[in-house]
Amino acid sequence: MATTLDLRREHGPAGAAFWRFGRKDRQNLWEAIGNPRRDAARAHRAQDARRRQAREAAEREAQRPGCEDCGT
């Protein structure tokens, strides 16, 4: 992680003044430091959301009326 005094002066203590090596954009200090537990929690919530969306899509598909002629 890196920053400069000019960036700190420009963006302030909570601003996006830090570069994380391997990233293209600047981040604020808390994002640049990272938090593995928060990242894992976000990934878990995203996975739960994808499962819920897939389940809701399957339920909507099951409720669609079928074709009278061929049954599809």
N, CA, C and O atoms as a Tripos MOL2 file, in Angstrom:
@<TRIPOS>MOLECULE
protein
  288   287    72     0     0
PROTEIN
NO_CHARGES

@<TRIPOS>ATOM
      1 N           0.8550   -1.1520    0.0000 N.3       1 MET1
      2 CA          0.0000    0.0000    0.0000 C.3       1 MET1
      3 C           0.9070    1.2220    0.0000 C.2       1 MET1
      4 O           1.9620    1.2350    0.6350 O.2       1 MET1
      5 N           0.4710    2.2550   -0.7310 N.am      2 ALA2
      6 CA          1.2810    3.4590   -0.8220 C.3       2 ALA2
      7 C           0.3880    4.6840   -0.9300 C.2       2 ALA2
      8 O          -0.7730    4.5870   -1.3260 O.2       2 ALA2
      9 N           0.9370    5.8300   -0.5760 N.am      3 THR3
     10 CA          0.2590    7.1140   -0.7300 C.3       3 THR3
     11 C           1.3150    8.2000   -0.7860 C.2       3 THR3
     12 O           2.5070    7.9320   -0.6300 O.2       3 THR3
     13 N           0.8770    9.4120   -1.0060 N.am      4 THR4
     14 CA          1.7780   10.5570   -0.9720 C.3       4 THR4
     15 C           1.1590   11.6110   -0.0610 C.2       4 THR4
     16 O          -0.0440   11.5960    0.2030 O.2       4 THR4
     17 N           1.9870   12.5100    0.4040 N.am      5 LEU5
     18 CA          1.4700   13.5830    1.2480 C.3       5 LEU5
     19 C           0.5100   14.4800    0.4720 C.2       5 LEU5
     20 O          -0.4740   14.9660    1.0300 O.2       5 LEU5
     21 N           0.7870   14.7000   -0.7990 N.am      6 ASP6
     22 CA         -0.0990   15.5250   -1.6100 C.3       6 ASP6
     23 C          -1.4930   14.9000   -1.7140 C.2       6 ASP6
     24 O          -2.5000   15.5990   -1.6080 O.2       6 ASP6
     25 N          -1.5450   13.5840   -1.9200 N.am      7 LEU7
     26 CA         -2.8450   12.9150   -1.9800 C.3       7 LEU7
     27 C          -3.5700   12.9890   -0.6400 C.2       7 LEU7
     28 O          -4.7840   13.1870   -0.5980 O.2       7 LEU7
     29 N          -2.8300   12.8320    0.4510 N.am      8 ARG8
     30 CA         -3.4540   12.9280    1.7810 C.3       8 ARG8
     31 C          -4.0030   14.3220    2.0160 C.2       8 ARG8
     32 O          -5.0930   14.4750    2.5670 O.2       8 ARG8
     33 N          -3.2550   15.3450    1.6020 N.am      9 ARG9
     34 CA         -3.7390   16.7220    1.7530 C.3       9 ARG9
     35 C          -4.9690   16.9760    0.8840 C.2       9 ARG9
     36 O          -5.9180   17.6360    1.3080 O.2       9 ARG9
     37 N          -4.9380   16.4460   -0.3300 N.am     10 GLU10
     38 CA         -6.0300   16.6700   -1.2740 C.3      10 GLU10
     39 C          -7.3180   15.9600   -0.8590 C.2      10 GLU10
     40 O          -8.3990   16.5440   -0.9450 O.2      10 GLU10
     41 N          -7.2160   14.7110   -0.4120 N.am     11 HIS11
     42 CA         -8.3990   13.8940   -0.1280 C.3      11 HIS11
     43 C          -8.7380   13.7980    1.3510 C.2      11 HIS11
     44 O          -9.8170   13.3170    1.6970 O.2      11 HIS11
     45 N          -7.8650   14.2330    2.2180 N.am     12 GLY12
     46 CA         -8.1360   14.1780    3.6470 C.3      12 GLY12
     47 C          -7.8980   12.7890    4.2190 C.2      12 GLY12
     48 O          -7.5510   11.8670    3.4800 O.2      12 GLY12
     49 N          -8.0800   12.6290    5.5270 N.am     13 PRO13
     50 CA         -7.7630   11.3710    6.1780 C.3      13 PRO13
     51 C          -8.6980   10.2210    5.7990 C.2      13 PRO13
     52 O          -8.3130    9.0580    5.9180 O.2      13 PRO13
     53 N          -9.9070   10.5210    5.3480 N.am     14 ALA14
     54 CA        -10.8430    9.4480    5.0090 C.3      14 ALA14
     55 C         -11.0400    9.3110    3.5010 C.2      14 ALA14
     56 O         -11.8930    8.5470    3.0510 O.2      14 ALA14
     57 N         -10.2620   10.0410    2.7330 N.am     15 GLY15
     58 CA        -10.4460   10.0360    1.2830 C.3      15 GLY15
     59 C          -9.6910    8.9190    0.5880 C.2      15 GLY15
     60 O          -8.9250    8.1790    1.2050 O.2      15 GLY15
     61 N          -9.9250    8.8170   -0.6970 N.am     16 ALA16
     62 CA         -9.2940    7.7840   -1.5260 C.3      16 ALA16
     63 C          -7.8820    8.2310   -1.8960 C.2      16 ALA16
     64 O          -7.6460    8.7010   -3.0090 O.2      16 ALA16
     65 N          -6.9580    8.0850   -0.9710 N.am     17 ALA17
     66 CA         -5.5940    8.5560   -1.1740 C.3      17 ALA17
     67 C          -4.5790    7.4180   -1.1480 C.2      17 ALA17
     68 O          -3.3750    7.6770   -1.1590 O.2      17 ALA17
     69 N          -5.0270    6.1790   -1.1140 N.am     18 PHE18
     70 CA         -4.1170    5.0440   -0.9740 C.3      18 PHE18
     71 C          -4.2030    4.1340   -2.1890 C.2      18 PHE18
     72 O          -5.2900    3.8580   -2.6970 O.2      18 PHE18
     73 N          -3.0430    3.6690   -2.6500 N.am     19 TRP19
     74 CA         -2.9680    2.6730   -3.7060 C.3      19 TRP19
     75 C          -2.6580    1.3400   -3.0660 C.2      19 TRP19
     76 O          -1.7360    1.2310   -2.2580 O.2      19 TRP19
     77 N          -3.4100    0.3450   -3.4170 N.am     20 ARG20
     78 CA         -3.0780   -1.0270   -3.0350 C.3      20 ARG20
     79 C          -2.3460   -1.6320   -4.2120 C.2      20 ARG20
     80 O          -2.8290   -1.5720   -5.3420 O.2      20 ARG20
     81 N          -1.1930   -2.2100   -3.9620 N.am     21 PHE21
     82 CA         -0.4080   -2.7790   -5.0510 C.3      21 PHE21
     83 C          -1.2230   -3.8490   -5.7560 C.2      21 PHE21
     84 O          -1.8360   -4.6970   -5.1070 O.2      21 PHE21
     85 N          -1.2320   -3.8120   -7.0740 N.am     22 GLY22
     86 CA         -2.0020   -4.7500   -7.8660 C.3      22 GLY22
     87 C          -3.3990   -4.2490   -8.1990 C.2      22 GLY22
     88 O          -4.1340   -4.9280   -8.9170 O.2      22 GLY22
     89 N          -3.7830   -3.0880   -7.7010 N.am     23 ARG23
     90 CA         -5.0940   -2.5020   -7.9990 C.3      23 ARG23
     91 C          -4.9000   -1.2570   -8.8410 C.2      23 ARG23
     92 O          -3.8420   -0.6320   -8.7880 O.2      23 ARG23
     93 N          -5.9050   -0.8910   -9.6150 N.am     24 LYS24
     94 CA         -5.8020    0.2730  -10.4880 C.3      24 LYS24
     95 C          -6.2820    1.5560   -9.8280 C.2      24 LYS24
     96 O          -5.7450    2.6300  -10.1010 O.2      24 LYS24
     97 N          -7.2780    1.4610   -8.9710 N.am     25 ASP25
     98 CA         -7.8920    2.6450   -8.3760 C.3      25 ASP25
     99 C          -7.3560    2.9080   -6.9830 C.2      25 ASP25
    100 O          -6.8720    2.0060   -6.2990 O.2      25 ASP25
    101 N          -7.4570    4.1770   -6.5770 N.am     26 ARG26
    102 CA         -7.1010    4.5290   -5.2030 C.3      26 ARG26
    103 C          -8.2710    4.1890   -4.2930 C.2      26 ARG26
    104 O          -9.4210    4.1490   -4.7320 O.2      26 ARG26
    105 N          -7.9680    3.9440   -3.0170 N.am     27 GLN27
    106 CA         -8.9880    3.5740   -2.0460 C.3      27 GLN27
    107 C          -8.7750    4.3650   -0.7690 C.2      27 GLN27
    108 O          -7.7040    4.9290   -0.5480 O.2      27 GLN27
    109 N          -9.8090    4.4030    0.0770 N.am     28 ASN28
    110 CA         -9.6010    4.9950    1.3910 C.3      28 ASN28
    111 C          -8.8000    4.0110    2.2420 C.2      28 ASN28
    112 O          -8.5770    2.8700    1.8350 O.2      28 ASN28
    113 N          -8.3790    4.4450    3.3970 N.am     29 LEU29
    114 CA         -7.4930    3.6210    4.2260 C.3      29 LEU29
    115 C          -8.1150    2.2860    4.5950 C.2      29 LEU29
    116 O          -7.4590    1.2490    4.5000 O.2      29 LEU29
    117 N          -9.3830    2.2990    5.0200 N.am     30 TRP30
    118 CA        -10.0120    1.0500    5.4820 C.3      30 TRP30
    119 C         -10.1670    0.0400    4.3570 C.2      30 TRP30
    120 O         -10.0000   -1.1600    4.5780 O.2      30 TRP30
    121 N         -10.4850    0.5050    3.1570 N.am     31 GLU31
    122 CA        -10.5990   -0.4050    2.0320 C.3      31 GLU31
    123 C          -9.2260   -0.9180    1.6100 C.2      31 GLU31
    124 O          -9.0900   -2.0810    1.2300 O.2      31 GLU31
    125 N          -8.2110   -0.0620    1.6740 N.am     32 ALA32
    126 CA         -6.8680   -0.4590    1.2690 C.3      32 ALA32
    127 C          -6.2760   -1.4940    2.2230 C.2      32 ALA32
    128 O          -5.5780   -2.4140    1.7980 O.2      32 ALA32
    129 N          -6.5580   -1.3350    3.5050 N.am     33 ILE33
    130 CA         -6.0500   -2.3020    4.4840 C.3      33 ILE33
    131 C          -6.7240   -3.6430    4.2910 C.2      33 ILE33
    132 O          -6.0780   -4.6890    4.3500 O.2      33 ILE33
    133 N          -8.0290   -3.6070    4.0590 N.am     34 GLY34
    134 CA         -8.7840   -4.8350    3.8520 C.3      34 GLY34
    135 C          -9.2170   -5.4650    5.1600 C.2      34 GLY34
    136 O          -8.6740   -5.1670    6.2240 O.2      34 GLY34
    137 N         -10.1930   -6.3310    5.0610 N.am     35 ASN35
    138 CA        -10.7220   -7.0380    6.2090 C.3      35 ASN35
    139 C         -11.2020   -8.3980    5.7110 C.2      35 ASN35
    140 O         -12.2780   -8.4840    5.1180 O.2      35 ASN35
    141 N         -10.4310   -9.4670    5.9380 N.am     36 PRO36
    142 CA        -10.7940  -10.7740    5.3990 C.3      36 PRO36
    143 C         -12.1580  -11.2770    5.8790 C.2      36 PRO36
    144 O         -12.8800  -11.9210    5.1180 O.2      36 PRO36
    145 N         -12.5130  -10.9900    7.1230 N.am     37 ARG37
    146 CA        -13.8250  -11.4520    7.6120 C.3      37 ARG37
    147 C         -14.9530  -10.7180    6.9000 C.2      37 ARG37
    148 O         -15.9630  -11.3260    6.5440 O.2      37 ARG37
    149 N         -14.7860   -9.4110    6.6910 N.am     38 ARG38
    150 CA        -15.8100   -8.6610    5.9650 C.3      38 ARG38
    151 C         -15.9160   -9.1550    4.5310 C.2      38 ARG38
    152 O         -17.0180   -9.3200    4.0070 O.2      38 ARG38
    153 N         -14.7730   -9.3900    3.8940 N.am     39 ASP39
    154 CA        -14.7870   -9.8840    2.5210 C.3      39 ASP39
    155 C         -15.4760  -11.2350    2.4310 C.2      39 ASP39
    156 O         -16.2380  -11.4780    1.4950 O.2      39 ASP39
    157 N         -15.2200  -12.1210    3.3930 N.am     40 ALA40
    158 CA        -15.8750  -13.4340    3.4130 C.3      40 ALA40
    159 C         -17.3730  -13.2820    3.6420 C.2      40 ALA40
    160 O         -18.1680  -13.9930    3.0280 O.2      40 ALA40
    161 N         -17.7610  -12.3700    4.5130 N.am     41 ALA41
    162 CA        -19.1850  -12.1430    4.7750 C.3      41 ALA41
    163 C         -19.8790  -11.6000    3.5300 C.2      41 ALA41
    164 O         -20.9960  -12.0090    3.2130 O.2      41 ALA41
    165 N         -19.2240  -10.6800    2.8260 N.am     42 ARG42
    166 CA        -19.8080  -10.1450    1.5930 C.3      42 ARG42
    167 C         -19.9580  -11.2400    0.5400 C.2      42 ARG42
    168 O         -20.9770  -11.3080   -0.1470 O.2      42 ARG42
    169 N         -18.9530  -12.0880    0.4150 N.am     43 ALA43
    170 CA        -19.0190  -13.1780   -0.5560 C.3      43 ALA43
    171 C         -20.1500  -14.1430   -0.1960 C.2      43 ALA43
    172 O         -20.8640  -14.6270   -1.0750 O.2      43 ALA43
    173 N         -20.3060  -14.4190    1.0940 N.am     44 HIS44
    174 CA        -21.3730  -15.3170    1.5540 C.3      44 HIS44
    175 C         -22.7440  -14.7130    1.2450 C.2      44 HIS44
    176 O         -23.6380  -15.4140    0.7710 O.2      44 HIS44
    177 N         -22.9120  -13.4130    1.5130 N.am     45 ARG45
    178 CA        -24.1910  -12.7560    1.2240 C.3      45 ARG45
    179 C         -24.4700  -12.7560   -0.2790 C.2      45 ARG45
    180 O         -25.6110  -12.9580   -0.6960 O.2      45 ARG45
    181 N         -23.4510  -12.5350   -1.0830 N.am     46 ALA46
    182 CA        -23.6320  -12.5340   -2.5360 C.3      46 ALA46
    183 C         -24.0320  -13.9230   -3.0240 C.2      46 ALA46
    184 O         -24.8930  -14.0530   -3.8940 O.2      46 ALA46
    185 N         -23.4180  -14.9440   -2.4740 N.am     47 GLN47
    186 CA        -23.7630  -16.3140   -2.8530 C.3      47 GLN47
    187 C         -25.1990  -16.6360   -2.4430 C.2      47 GLN47
    188 O         -25.9360  -17.2570   -3.2090 O.2      47 GLN47
    189 N         -25.6000  -16.2210   -1.2450 N.am     48 ASP48
    190 CA        -26.9750  -16.4240   -0.8050 C.3      48 ASP48
    191 C         -27.9540  -15.7050   -1.7220 C.2      48 ASP48
    192 O         -29.0140  -16.2420   -2.0450 O.2      48 ASP48
    193 N         -27.6040  -14.4950   -2.1430 N.am     49 ALA49
    194 CA        -28.4730  -13.7340   -3.0350 C.3      49 ALA49
    195 C         -28.6120  -14.4350   -4.3860 C.2      49 ALA49
    196 O         -29.7070  -14.4920   -4.9440 O.2      49 ALA49
    197 N         -27.5090  -14.9690   -4.9150 N.am     50 ARG50
    198 CA        -27.5800  -15.6970   -6.1880 C.3      50 ARG50
    199 C         -28.4520  -16.9330   -6.0600 C.2      50 ARG50
    200 O         -29.2440  -17.2220   -6.9570 O.2      50 ARG50
    201 N         -28.3220  -17.6700   -4.9570 N.am     51 ARG51
    202 CA        -29.1660  -18.8540   -4.7340 C.3      51 ARG51
    203 C         -30.6380  -18.4700   -4.6370 C.2      51 ARG51
    204 O         -31.5000  -19.1430   -5.2020 O.2      51 ARG51
    205 N         -30.9250  -17.3740   -3.9120 N.am     52 ARG52
    206 CA        -32.3080  -16.9310   -3.7580 C.3      52 ARG52
    207 C         -32.8900  -16.5310   -5.1110 C.2      52 ARG52
    208 O         -34.0350  -16.8660   -5.4180 O.2      52 ARG52
    209 N         -32.1090  -15.8170   -5.9190 N.am     53 GLN53
    210 CA        -32.5890  -15.4090   -7.2440 C.3      53 GLN53
    211 C         -32.8520  -16.6210   -8.1250 C.2      53 GLN53
    212 O         -33.8460  -16.6570   -8.8490 O.2      53 GLN53
    213 N         -31.9720  -17.6130   -8.0710 N.am     54 ALA54
    214 CA        -32.1690  -18.8280   -8.8670 C.3      54 ALA54
    215 C         -33.4200  -19.5770   -8.4040 C.2      54 ALA54
    216 O         -34.1810  -20.0810   -9.2300 O.2      54 ALA54
    217 N         -33.6340  -19.6510   -7.1060 N.am     55 ARG55
    218 CA        -34.8150  -20.3310   -6.5630 C.3      55 ARG55
    219 C         -36.0860  -19.5850   -6.9760 C.2      55 ARG55
    220 O         -37.0670  -20.2140   -7.3740 O.2      55 ARG55
    221 N         -36.0790  -18.2520   -6.8860 N.am     56 GLU56
    222 CA        -37.2430  -17.4620   -7.2830 C.3      56 GLU56
    223 C         -37.5190  -17.5970   -8.7740 C.2      56 GLU56
    224 O         -38.6770  -17.6580   -9.1880 O.2      56 GLU56
    225 N         -36.4650  -17.6440   -9.5850 N.am     57 ALA57
    226 CA        -36.6450  -17.8180  -11.0280 C.3      57 ALA57
    227 C         -37.2530  -19.1890  -11.3220 C.2      57 ALA57
    228 O         -38.1210  -19.3040  -12.1880 O.2      57 ALA57
    229 N         -36.8140  -20.2160  -10.6210 N.am     58 ALA58
    230 CA        -37.3610  -21.5570  -10.8080 C.3      58 ALA58
    231 C         -38.8280  -21.6050  -10.3800 C.2      58 ALA58
    232 O         -39.6440  -22.2630  -11.0260 O.2      58 ALA58
    233 N         -39.1610  -20.9120   -9.2980 N.am     59 GLU59
    234 CA        -40.5560  -20.8720   -8.8490 C.3      59 GLU59
    235 C         -41.4320  -20.1530   -9.8670 C.2      59 GLU59
    236 O         -42.5460  -20.5960  -10.1480 O.2      59 GLU59
    237 N         -40.9340  -19.0350  -10.4260 N.am     60 ARG60
    238 CA        -41.6980  -18.3210  -11.4550 C.3      60 ARG60
    239 C         -41.8970  -19.1880  -12.6850 C.2      60 ARG60
    240 O         -42.9760  -19.2000  -13.2770 O.2      60 ARG60
    241 N         -40.8570  -19.9120  -13.0670 N.am     61 GLU61
    242 CA        -40.9410  -20.7890  -14.2340 C.3      61 GLU61
    243 C         -41.9470  -21.9100  -13.9900 C.2      61 GLU61
    244 O         -42.6780  -22.2930  -14.9030 O.2      61 GLU61
    245 N         -41.9900  -22.4380  -12.7700 N.am     62 ALA62
    246 CA        -42.9230  -23.5180  -12.4480 C.3      62 ALA62
    247 C         -44.3690  -23.0320  -12.4730 C.2      62 ALA62
    248 O         -45.2790  -23.8260  -12.7120 O.2      62 ALA62
    249 N         -44.5930  -21.7590  -12.2320 N.am     63 GLN63
    250 CA        -45.9490  -21.2190  -12.2030 C.3      63 GLN63
    251 C         -46.4480  -20.7990  -13.5780 C.2      63 GLN63
    252 O         -47.6310  -20.4980  -13.7400 O.2      63 GLN63
    253 N         -45.5700  -20.7740  -14.5610 N.am     64 ARG64
    254 CA        -45.9960  -20.3920  -15.9130 C.3      64 ARG64
    255 C         -46.9490  -21.4440  -16.4760 C.2      64 ARG64
    256 O         -46.7360  -22.6420  -16.2940 O.2      64 ARG64
    257 N         -47.9760  -21.0000  -17.1470 N.am     65 PRO65
    258 CA        -48.8940  -21.9790  -17.7360 C.3      65 PRO65
    259 C         -48.2400  -22.7170  -18.9040 C.2      65 PRO65
    260 O         -47.3880  -22.1680  -19.6020 O.2      65 PRO65
    261 N         -48.6470  -23.9440  -19.0990 N.am     66 GLY66
    262 CA        -48.1020  -24.7470  -20.1850 C.3      66 GLY66
    263 C         -48.9320  -24.5960  -21.4470 C.2      66 GLY66
    264 O         -50.0600  -24.1040  -21.4200 O.2      66 GLY66
    265 N         -48.3540  -25.0240  -22.5330 N.am     67 CYS67
    266 CA        -49.0440  -24.9900  -23.8260 C.3      67 CYS67
    267 C         -50.1410  -26.0470  -23.8220 C.2      67 CYS67
    268 O         -49.9140  -27.1820  -23.4010 O.2      67 CYS67
    269 N         -51.3160  -25.6810  -24.2850 N.am     68 GLU68
    270 CA        -52.4430  -26.5930  -24.3290 C.3      68 GLU68
    271 C         -52.2070  -27.7330  -25.3290 C.2      68 GLU68
    272 O         -52.6340  -28.8640  -25.0960 O.2      68 GLU68
    273 N         -51.5360  -27.4360  -26.4260 N.am     69 ASP69
    274 CA        -51.3540  -28.4190  -27.4820 C.3      69 ASP69
    275 C         -50.2450  -29.4270  -27.1680 C.2      69 ASP69
    276 O         -50.4540  -30.6370  -27.2510 O.2      69 ASP69
    277 N         -49.0610  -28.9150  -26.8050 N.am     70 CYS70
    278 CA        -47.9210  -29.8290  -26.6390 C.3      70 CYS70
    279 C         -47.5260  -30.0660  -25.1870 C.2      70 CYS70
    280 O         -46.7560  -30.9850  -24.9050 O.2      70 CYS70
    281 N         -48.0420  -29.2490  -24.2500 N.am     71 GLY71
    282 CA        -47.7430  -29.4580  -22.8460 C.3      71 GLY71
    283 C         -46.4580  -28.7980  -22.3690 C.2      71 GLY71
    284 O         -46.0970  -28.9410  -21.2010 O.2      71 GLY71
    285 N         -45.7570  -28.0770  -23.2440 N.am     72 THR72
    286 CA        -44.5220  -27.3990  -22.7730 C.3      72 THR72
    287 C         -44.8020  -26.0050  -22.3150 C.2      72 THR72
    288 O         -43.8870  -25.2990  -21.8920 O.2      72 THR72
@<TRIPOS>BOND
     1     1     2 1
     2     2     3 1
     3     3     4 2
     4     3     5 am
     5     5     6 1
     6     6     7 1
     7     7     8 2
     8     7     9 am
     9     9    10 1
    10    10    11 1
    11    11    12 2
    12    11    13 am
    13    13    14 1
    14    14    15 1
    15    15    16 2
    16    15    17 am
    17    17    18 1
    18    18    19 1
    19    19    20 2
    20    19    21 am
    21    21    22 1
    22    22    23 1
    23    23    24 2
    24    23    25 am
    25    25    26 1
    26    26    27 1
    27    27    28 2
    28    27    29 am
    29    29    30 1
    30    30    31 1
    31    31    32 2
    32    31    33 am
    33    33    34 1
    34    34    35 1
    35    35    36 2
    36    35    37 am
    37    37    38 1
    38    38    39 1
    39    39    40 2
    40    39    41 am
    41    41    42 1
    42    42    43 1
    43    43    44 2
    44    43    45 am
    45    45    46 1
    46    46    47 1
    47    47    48 2
    48    47    49 am
    49    49    50 1
    50    50    51 1
    51    51    52 2
    52    51    53 am
    53    53    54 1
    54    54    55 1
    55    55    56 2
    56    55    57 am
    57    57    58 1
    58    58    59 1
    59    59    60 2
    60    59    61 am
    61    61    62 1
    62    62    63 1
    63    63    64 2
    64    63    65 am
    65    65    66 1
    66    66    67 1
    67    67    68 2
    68    67    69 am
    69    69    70 1
    70    70    71 1
    71    71    72 2
    72    71    73 am
    73    73    74 1
    74    74    75 1
    75    75    76 2
    76    75    77 am
    77    77    78 1
    78    78    79 1
    79    79    80 2
    80    79    81 am
    81    81    82 1
    82    82    83 1
    83    83    84 2
    84    83    85 am
    85    85    86 1
    86    86    87 1
    87    87    88 2
    88    87    89 am
    89    89    90 1
    90    90    91 1
    91    91    92 2
    92    91    93 am
    93    93    94 1
    94    94    95 1
    95    95    96 2
    96    95    97 am
    97    97    98 1
    98    98    99 1
    99    99   100 2
   100    99   101 am
   101   101   102 1
   102   102   103 1
   103   103   104 2
   104   103   105 am
   105   105   106 1
   106   106   107 1
   107   107   108 2
   108   107   109 am
   109   109   110 1
   110   110   111 1
   111   111   112 2
   112   111   113 am
   113   113   114 1
   114   114   115 1
   115   115   116 2
   116   115   117 am
   117   117   118 1
   118   118   119 1
   119   119   120 2
   120   119   121 am
   121   121   122 1
   122   122   123 1
   123   123   124 2
   124   123   125 am
   125   125   126 1
   126   126   127 1
   127   127   128 2
   128   127   129 am
   129   129   130 1
   130   130   131 1
   131   131   132 2
   132   131   133 am
   133   133   134 1
   134   134   135 1
   135   135   136 2
   136   135   137 am
   137   137   138 1
   138   138   139 1
   139   139   140 2
   140   139   141 am
   141   141   142 1
   142   142   143 1
   143   143   144 2
   144   143   145 am
   145   145   146 1
   146   146   147 1
   147   147   148 2
   148   147   149 am
   149   149   150 1
   150   150   151 1
   151   151   152 2
   152   151   153 am
   153   153   154 1
   154   154   155 1
   155   155   156 2
   156   155   157 am
   157   157   158 1
   158   158   159 1
   159   159   160 2
   160   159   161 am
   161   161   162 1
   162   162   163 1
   163   163   164 2
   164   163   165 am
   165   165   166 1
   166   166   167 1
   167   167   168 2
   168   167   169 am
   169   169   170 1
   170   170   171 1
   171   171   172 2
   172   171   173 am
   173   173   174 1
   174   174   175 1
   175   175   176 2
   176   175   177 am
   177   177   178 1
   178   178   179 1
   179   179   180 2
   180   179   181 am
   181   181   182 1
   182   182   183 1
   183   183   184 2
   184   183   185 am
   185   185   186 1
   186   186   187 1
   187   187   188 2
   188   187   189 am
   189   189   190 1
   190   190   191 1
   191   191   192 2
   192   191   193 am
   193   193   194 1
   194   194   195 1
   195   195   196 2
   196   195   197 am
   197   197   198 1
   198   198   199 1
   199   199   200 2
   200   199   201 am
   201   201   202 1
   202   202   203 1
   203   203   204 2
   204   203   205 am
   205   205   206 1
   206   206   207 1
   207   207   208 2
   208   207   209 am
   209   209   210 1
   210   210   211 1
   211   211   212 2
   212   211   213 am
   213   213   214 1
   214   214   215 1
   215   215   216 2
   216   215   217 am
   217   217   218 1
   218   218   219 1
   219   219   220 2
   220   219   221 am
   221   221   222 1
   222   222   223 1
   223   223   224 2
   224   223   225 am
   225   225   226 1
   226   226   227 1
   227   227   228 2
   228   227   229 am
   229   229   230 1
   230   230   231 1
   231   231   232 2
   232   231   233 am
   233   233   234 1
   234   234   235 1
   235   235   236 2
   236   235   237 am
   237   237   238 1
   238   238   239 1
   239   239   240 2
   240   239   241 am
   241   241   242 1
   242   242   243 1
   243   243   244 2
   244   243   245 am
   245   245   246 1
   246   246   247 1
   247   247   248 2
   248   247   249 am
   249   249   250 1
   250   250   251 1
   251   251   252 2
   252   251   253 am
   253   253   254 1
   254   254   255 1
   255   255   256 2
   256   255   257 am
   257   257   258 1
   258   258   259 1
   259   259   260 2
   260   259   261 am
   261   261   262 1
   262   262   263 1
   263   263   264 2
   264   263   265 am
   265   265   266 1
   266   266   267 1
   267   267   268 2
   268   267   269 am
   269   269   270 1
   270   270   271 1
   271   271   272 2
   272   271   273 am
   273   273   274 1
   274   274   275 1
   275   275   276 2
   276   275   277 am
   277   277   278 1
   278   278   279 1
   279   279   280 2
   280   279   281 am
   281   281   282 1
   282   282   283 1
   283   283   284 2
   284   283   285 am
   285   285   286 1
   286   286   287 1
   287   287   288 2
@<TRIPOS>SUBSTRUCTURE
     1 MET1         2 RESIDUE 1 A MET
     2 ALA2         6 RESIDUE 1 A ALA
     3 THR3        10 RESIDUE 1 A THR
     4 THR4        14 RESIDUE 1 A THR
     5 LEU5        18 RESIDUE 1 A LEU
     6 ASP6        22 RESIDUE 1 A ASP
     7 LEU7        26 RESIDUE 1 A LEU
     8 ARG8        30 RESIDUE 1 A ARG
     9 ARG9        34 RESIDUE 1 A ARG
    10 GLU10       38 RESIDUE 1 A GLU
    11 HIS11       42 RESIDUE 1 A HIS
    12 GLY12       46 RESIDUE 1 A GLY
    13 PRO13       50 RESIDUE 1 A PRO
    14 ALA14       54 RESIDUE 1 A ALA
    15 GLY15       58 RESIDUE 1 A GLY
    16 ALA16       62 RESIDUE 1 A ALA
    17 ALA17       66 RESIDUE 1 A ALA
    18 PHE18       70 RESIDUE 1 A PHE
    19 TRP19       74 RESIDUE 1 A TRP
    20 ARG20       78 RESIDUE 1 A ARG
    21 PHE21       82 RESIDUE 1 A PHE
    22 GLY22       86 RESIDUE 1 A GLY
    23 ARG23       90 RESIDUE 1 A ARG
    24 LYS24       94 RESIDUE 1 A LYS
    25 ASP25       98 RESIDUE 1 A ASP
    26 ARG26      102 RESIDUE 1 A ARG
    27 GLN27      106 RESIDUE 1 A GLN
    28 ASN28      110 RESIDUE 1 A ASN
    29 LEU29      114 RESIDUE 1 A LEU
    30 TRP30      118 RESIDUE 1 A TRP
    31 GLU31      122 RESIDUE 1 A GLU
    32 ALA32      126 RESIDUE 1 A ALA
    33 ILE33      130 RESIDUE 1 A ILE
    34 GLY34      134 RESIDUE 1 A GLY
    35 ASN35      138 RESIDUE 1 A ASN
    36 PRO36      142 RESIDUE 1 A PRO
    37 ARG37      146 RESIDUE 1 A ARG
    38 ARG38      150 RESIDUE 1 A ARG
    39 ASP39      154 RESIDUE 1 A ASP
    40 ALA40      158 RESIDUE 1 A ALA
    41 ALA41      162 RESIDUE 1 A ALA
    42 ARG42      166 RESIDUE 1 A ARG
    43 ALA43      170 RESIDUE 1 A ALA
    44 HIS44      174 RESIDUE 1 A HIS
    45 ARG45      178 RESIDUE 1 A ARG
    46 ALA46      182 RESIDUE 1 A ALA
    47 GLN47      186 RESIDUE 1 A GLN
    48 ASP48      190 RESIDUE 1 A ASP
    49 ALA49      194 RESIDUE 1 A ALA
    50 ARG50      198 RESIDUE 1 A ARG
    51 ARG51      202 RESIDUE 1 A ARG
    52 ARG52      206 RESIDUE 1 A ARG
    53 GLN53      210 RESIDUE 1 A GLN
    54 ALA54      214 RESIDUE 1 A ALA
    55 ARG55      218 RESIDUE 1 A ARG
    56 GLU56      222 RESIDUE 1 A GLU
    57 ALA57      226 RESIDUE 1 A ALA
    58 ALA58      230 RESIDUE 1 A ALA
    59 GLU59      234 RESIDUE 1 A GLU
    60 ARG60      238 RESIDUE 1 A ARG
    61 GLU61      242 RESIDUE 1 A GLU
    62 ALA62      246 RESIDUE 1 A ALA
    63 GLN63      250 RESIDUE 1 A GLN
    64 ARG64      254 RESIDUE 1 A ARG
    65 PRO65      258 RESIDUE 1 A PRO
    66 GLY66      262 RESIDUE 1 A GLY
    67 CYS67      266 RESIDUE 1 A CYS
    68 GLU68      270 RESIDUE 1 A GLU
    69 ASP69      274 RESIDUE 1 A ASP
    70 CYS70      278 RESIDUE 1 A CYS
    71 GLY71      282 RESIDUE 1 A GLY
    72 THR72      286 RESIDUE 1 A THR
